């Protein structure tokens, strides 16, 4: 009996066995036998002639190699069951603990992105987790969570740093509201009293936030699949693996260790 982690079991099932469904067409090279090889051809040629994913979501092979392994079918059933699950984005979650954020620009941008994602709900669905699991199994790797901290610069206007000022106005209900306005006095050619400058991120962090959400969803889905499949496969023995929901936190520890070494 071969011992595999849940990641290895998924890769075996989706690249070696489940691609057998729908295999045996006359298109393409005769020796391609796996979804991974078929995807490699897509990468090399930029296209695939008349090849569509089968019911398991993978590209079928070109040679009829029989039916998928019984253990692979159990894996497929467990992965399909993910569509009935839900995956929450934790309240107060900070995806970039390794980044300094003295002005709070990162935190503000993260909260804006998370608010949009919670409203959309796409990444919290089981269907999204299902697609993520299949893609990662075929590609043999998880979502890329690595990201560089964006730089900051002053908000500019007409090539010069902009000035802002807080003003207030009364609405139709008689309630006072504060709003931000241009803080530069054009006539006097100087900033207004109480005016201030602002900073902004030079690059958006939305993509990095979504990548780290994908990593957490992937790990949570792997954990559910491991729990479901432990002891159920016959020929391939599933061994528990160690899950890491925030590998980026190790970057914080590494940075602290470097600082300690420098001080010493």
Order of alpha helices (4+ residues) and beta strands (2+ residues): beta-alpha-alpha-alpha-alpha-alpha-beta-beta-beta-beta-beta-beta-beta-beta-alpha-beta-alpha
